[in-house]
Amino acid sequence: MRAMQSGQLGVGAVPVRHVDLCLGCRACETACPSGVKYGTLLEETRTHIEKHHRRGLFQWALRRFMIGQVFPFPWRLRLALLPVRVIRFLRLNFMLPKFAREMIELLPQCPVKGKLPVKRLAKGETRGQVGFIEGCVMQVMFADTNESSVELLNRDGWDVHTPKGQGCCGALYAHSGQLAKARDCARRNIAAFEKQPLDAIIINAAGCGATLVEYGDLLKNDPAWSERAKAFSGRVKDLVTWLEGSRFPVFGSGAKVTYHDACHLAHAQGIVKEPRELMK
């Protein structure tokens, strides 16, 4: 990847395909004894590729339209998913080719819900104030998870602020080689959450969290935003780590569960123990 960025290796079809096939799970960071930040290196390389490599029409449309103009905008994503809702409601899956049926089956039900309130008060004694990141894909496809997350925080004694000015965390742009747009997202979110004093900024999506905690690196070369970005990232906490010290009564169901580590939680953020302790 460094060779591609320096010009030692051409941005041809073969090396580009290898970079495109990388999932960005960052397991290599966990395994690397030298502590190389492969996630940052991958995003920089993909940005270099987008500047110097000509893609086919389909790839261009997928990256620039779907990833760049649909997924980061909740109302556009809801509109794009409308045909899926109709197909499911009318049970027309059987009319689709196999690959399309399989894609639709993988999609969650996407409950139709409005945005979370700007502020929701704690239940009982108030322990403090936290911000909550709604996410772009999360608030459309996993609105129930967001609702449950805020409910847990309220029950644990936290007033939850969900600022209207927030937007996409920037991960989608960064992963697709559009770092400039990712930085714009970072600035927007920093400004939105600076408006009120908060004990923490809570995120319940590992992929988003991995980007949010790295705003300091993302904006390190921007004098006007670098310190603000570091302060923001220092307050970002994943929901499972924040709730580890919760006041919930524990009864113990005796149930046995299987837990699958989220890649960007375990490898990008090093959060492995906390989810297991929370479930116990």
RAPELIN-V660638 format. One record per residue. N is the residue number from 1. PHI is phi in whole degrees, -180 to 180 (none if undefined). Layout:
# RAPELIN-V660638
n & phi
N & PHI
N & PHI
This chain:
# RAPELIN-V660638
n & phi
1 & none
2 & -64
3 & -64
4 & -66
5 & -68
6 & -84
7 & 95
8 & -68
9 & -119
10 & -67
11 & -88
12 & -97
13 & -62
14 & -68
15 & -63
16 & -64
17 & -62
18 & -62
19 & -67
20 & -63
21 & -76
22 & -69
23 & -77
24 & 71
25 & -72
26 & 68
27 & -63
28 & -63
29 & -68
30 & -66
31 & -82
32 & -72
33 & -73
34 & -95
35 & 70
36 & -68
37 & -86
38 & -66
39 & -61
40 & -64
41 & -62
42 & -65
43 & -66
44 & -65
45 & -67
46 & -66
47 & -66
48 & -62
49 & -63
50 & -63
51 & -82
52 & -121
53 & -122
54 & -92
55 & -95
56 & -70
57 & -60
58 & -63
59 & -62
60 & -62
61 & -65
62 & -62
63 & -76
64 & -83
65 & -96
66 & -65
67 & -75
68 & -85
69 & -120
70 & -114
71 & -57
72 & -74
73 & -119
74 & -52
75 & -68
76 & -70
77 & -66
78 & -60
79 & -65
80 & -66
81 & -88
82 & -57
83 & -59
84 & -65
85 & -61
86 & -64
87 & -61
88 & -67
89 & -63
90 & -88
91 & 55
92 & -101
93 & -55
94 & -63
95 & -84
96 & -92
97 & -65
98 & -56
99 & -63
100 & -70
101 & -61
102 & -65
103 & -64
104 & -66
105 & -64
106 & -77
107 & -72
108 & -68
109 & -70
110 & 54
111 & -61
112 & -82
113 & -137
114 & -79
115 & -70
116 & -68
117 & -64
118 & -61
119 & -144
120 & -129
121 & -77
122 & -65
123 & -99
124 & 89
125 & -65
126 & -85
127 & -94
128 & 163
129 & -121
130 & -130
131 & -94
132 & -133
133 & -89
134 & -73
135 & 78
136 & -95
137 & -72
138 & -59
139 & -73
140 & -97
141 & -90
142 & -132
143 & -60
144 & -63
145 & -65
146 & -61
147 & -61
148 & -66
149 & -63
150 & -66
151 & -61
152 & -62
153 & -64
154 & -63
155 & -66
156 & -86
157 & 98
158 & -109
159 & -73
160 & -112
161 & -104
162 & -124
163 & -59
164 & -68
165 & -75
166 & -74
167 & -150
168 & -56
169 & -69
170 & 105
171 & -60
172 & -60
173 & -70
174 & -62
175 & -71
176 & -104
177 & 81
178 & -123
179 & -63
180 & -61
181 & -70
182 & -62
183 & -67
184 & -62
185 & -62
186 & -61
187 & -62
188 & -63
189 & -70
190 & -59
191 & -62
192 & -66
193 & -93
194 & -80
195 & -74
196 & -139
197 & -70
198 & -130
199 & -75
200 & -164
201 & -118
202 & -96
203 & -130
204 & -114
205 & -119
206 & -62
207 & -63
208 & -66
209 & -59
210 & -62
211 & -79
212 & -61
213 & -74
214 & -110
215 & -58
216 & -59
217 & -73
218 & -62
219 & -113
220 & -64
221 & -96
222 & -109
223 & -56
224 & -75
225 & -123
226 & -60
227 & -69
228 & -64
229 & -66
230 & -63
231 & -64
232 & -62
233 & -60
234 & -66
235 & -96
236 & -74
237 & -133
238 & -71
239 & -55
240 & -68
241 & -74
242 & -70
243 & -87
244 & -61
245 & -100
246 & -71
247 & -102
248 & -66
249 & -68
250 & -111
251 & -107
252 & 81
253 & -90
254 & 79
255 & -73
256 & -104
257 & -127
258 & -107
259 & -114
260 & -107
261 & -65
262 & -73
263 & -54
264 & -78
265 & -87
266 & -76
267 & -88
268 & -78
269 & -115
270 & 69
271 & -99
272 & -124
273 & -72
274 & -58
275 & -61
276 & -68
277 & -66
278 & -64
279 & -68
280 & -64
